Amino acid sequence: MFLDIRIPIGLLFLTIGLLLAGYGLFSDPAIYNQSLGINVNFYWGGVLLAFGVVMLILARISRSG
């Protein structure tokens, strides 16, 4: 049986990234005044989302090779 840890890690980061980016996209812009107007939730959600996608791509490449 072949279990690749990158699949659950990728799904976890993908889910958290989607939730965080969605919150940053639809939240009130006034809460970002303390962070110099930078939507930190949206950007870090994008980073987590990208990391999750990379993990899933690496798992897919190793499975096909």
ROGUMAR-81759 format. One line per field, with one value per residue: residue number from 1; x, y, z of N, C-alpha, C in turn. Coordinates in Angstrom, 1 decimal. Example, Ala and Ser with C-alpha at 12.3 -4.5 7.8 and 13.67 -1.06 7.14 Angstrom:
2
i <- [1_2];
n.X <- [13.2_12.8];
n.Y <- [-5.7_-2.2];
n.Z <- [7.8_7.1];
ca.X <- [12.3_13.7];
ca.Y <- [-4.5_-1.1];
ca.Z <- [7.8_7.1];
c.X <- [13.2_12.9];
c.Y <- [-3.3_0.0];
c.Z <- [7.8_7.9];
# end
This chain:
65
i <- [1_2_3_4_5_6_7_8_9_10_11_12_13_14_15_16_17_18_19_20_21_22_23_24_25_26_27_28_29_30_31_32_33_34_35_36_37_38_39_40_41_42_43_44_45_46_47_48_49_50_51_52_53_54_55_56_57_58_59_60_61_62_63_64_65];
n.X <- [0.8_0.6_1.2_1.1_2.2_2.0_-0.5_-2.7_-1.6_-1.4_-4.2_-5.1_-3.8_-4.7_-7.5_-7.5_-6.2_-8.1_-10.3_-9.1_-8.4_-10.8_-12.1_-10.6_-11.2_-13.9_-14.3_-14.6_-13.0_-12.1_-11.0_-8.3_-6.8_-4.9_-2.9_-1.6_-3.4_-3.1_-4.3_-3.9_-5.0_-6.0_-3.7_-2.0_-3.7_-3.6_-0.9_-0.9_-2.8_-1.4_0.8_-0.5_-1.5_1.0_2.0_0.0_0.5_3.1_2.7_1.1_2.9_4.9_3.4_2.8_5.2];
n.Y <- [-1.2_2.2_5.2_8.5_11.3_13.9_14.3_14.5_16.7_18.6_18.9_19.9_22.4_23.6_23.8_25.4_27.7_28.5_29.1_31.2_33.1_33.6_34.8_37.1_38.3_38.9_40.3_43.2_46.1_47.9_46.7_46.3_48.5_48.6_47.2_48.7_49.0_46.8_43.8_41.3_38.7_37.9_37.8_35.9_33.8_33.2_32.4_30.0_28.6_28.3_26.8_24.4_23.6_23.1_20.9_19.0_18.7_17.8_15.3_14.1_13.9_12.2_9.9_9.2_8.6];
n.Z <- [0.0_-0.9_0.6_0.3_1.9_1.0_-0.2_1.8_3.2_1.2_0.6_3.1_3.3_1.0_1.6_3.9_2.9_0.9_2.6_4.1_2.2_1.0_3.2_3.5_1.1_1.2_3.6_5.8_4.7_6.6_8.8_8.2_8.7_10.7_9.7_7.8_5.7_4.2_2.9_4.7_5.2_2.8_1.1_2.5_2.5_-0.2_-0.5_1.1_-0.4_-2.8_-1.9_-1.1_-3.6_-4.9_-3.4_-4.0_-6.8_-6.8_-5.5_-7.4_-9.6_-8.6_-8.3_-10.9_-12.0];
ca.X <- [0.0_1.4_0.6_1.9_1.8_1.8_-1.9_-3.4_-1.0_-1.9_-5.6_-5.3_-3.4_-5.7_-8.7_-7.2_-6.0_-9.4_-11.0_-8.5_-8.5_-12.3_-12.4_-9.9_-11.8_-15.3_-14.3_-14.7_-11.7_-11.7_-10.2_-6.9_-6.2_-3.7_-1.8_-1.3_-4.3_-2.7_-5.2_-3.0_-5.7_-6.1_-2.4_-1.5_-4.5_-3.0_0.3_-1.3_-3.4_-0.3_1.6_-1.3_-1.5_2.3_2.0_-0.8_1.1_4.3_2.2_0.7_4.0_5.6_2.6_2.8_6.6];
ca.Y <- [0.0_3.4_6.4_9.7_12.3_15.1_14.4_15.1_18.0_19.5_19.2_20.7_23.7_24.1_24.1_26.6_28.8_28.9_29.8_32.5_34.0_34.0_35.7_38.3_38.9_39.4_41.0_44.6_46.7_48.7_45.9_46.2_49.8_48.4_46.6_49.7_48.8_45.6_42.7_40.2_37.5_37.5_37.4_34.7_32.7_32.9_31.7_28.7_28.0_27.9_25.7_23.2_23.1_22.5_19.6_18.0_18.5_16.9_14.0_13.5_13.6_11.0_8.7_8.8_8.3];
ca.Z <- [0.0_-1.0_1.2_0.1_2.9_0.4_-0.5_2.9_3.5_0.1_0.8_4.3_3.0_0.0_2.3_4.8_2.0_0.3_3.6_4.5_1.0_0.9_4.3_3.2_-0.1_1.5_4.9_5.8_4.6_7.7_9.8_7.8_9.0_11.6_8.9_6.8_4.6_3.4_3.2_5.0_5.1_1.4_0.6_3.1_1.9_-1.5_-0.2_1.6_-1.5_-3.7_-1.3_-1.2_-5.0_-5.2_-2.8_-4.8_-8.0_-6.5_-5.3_-8.7_-10.4_-8.0_-8.5_-12.3_-12.4];
c.X <- [0.9_0.6_1.5_1.4_1.5_0.3_-2.7_-2.9_-1.5_-3.4_-5.9_-4.9_-4.2_-7.0_-8.5_-7.0_-7.2_-10.2_-10.5_-8.6_-9.9_-12.6_-11.8_-10.6_-13.2_-15.4_-14.3_-13.3_-11.2_-10.9_-8.7_-6.2_-4.9_-2.6_-1.5_-2.2_-4.0_-3.7_-4.4_-3.7_-5.7_-4.8_-1.8_-2.4_-4.1_-1.8_0.0_-1.9_-2.4_0.5_0.8_-1.4_-0.1_2.4_1.2_-0.2_2.3_3.8_1.7_1.8_4.7_4.7_2.6_4.2_7.1];
c.Y <- [1.2_4.6_7.5_10.8_13.7_15.3_15.0_16.5_19.0_19.9_20.1_22.1_24.4_24.6_25.4_27.8_29.3_29.7_31.2_33.5_34.5_35.0_37.1_39.1_39.5_40.1_42.5_45.2_47.5_48.0_45.8_47.6_49.6_47.8_47.4_49.5_47.6_44.4_41.4_38.8_37.0_37.0_36.1_33.5_32.3_32.1_30.2_27.9_27.5_26.8_24.4_22.7_22.5_21.1_18.6_17.7_17.5_15.5_13.3_13.1_12.3_9.8_8.2_8.3_7.1];
c.Z <- [0.0_-0.5_1.0_1.0_2.3_0.0_0.6_3.3_2.5_0.3_2.0_3.9_2.0_0.7_3.1_4.0_1.3_1.4_4.0_3.4_0.9_2.0_4.0_2.0_0.3_2.9_4.7_5.7_5.7_8.8_9.4_8.0_9.8_10.8_7.7_5.5_3.8_3.9_3.5_4.9_3.7_0.8_1.2_2.7_0.6_-1.4_0.2_0.4_-2.5_-3.2_-1.4_-2.7_-5.4_-4.6_-3.6_-6.1_-7.9_-6.2_-6.5_-9.6_-9.9_-8.3_-9.9_-12.7_-11.8];
# end
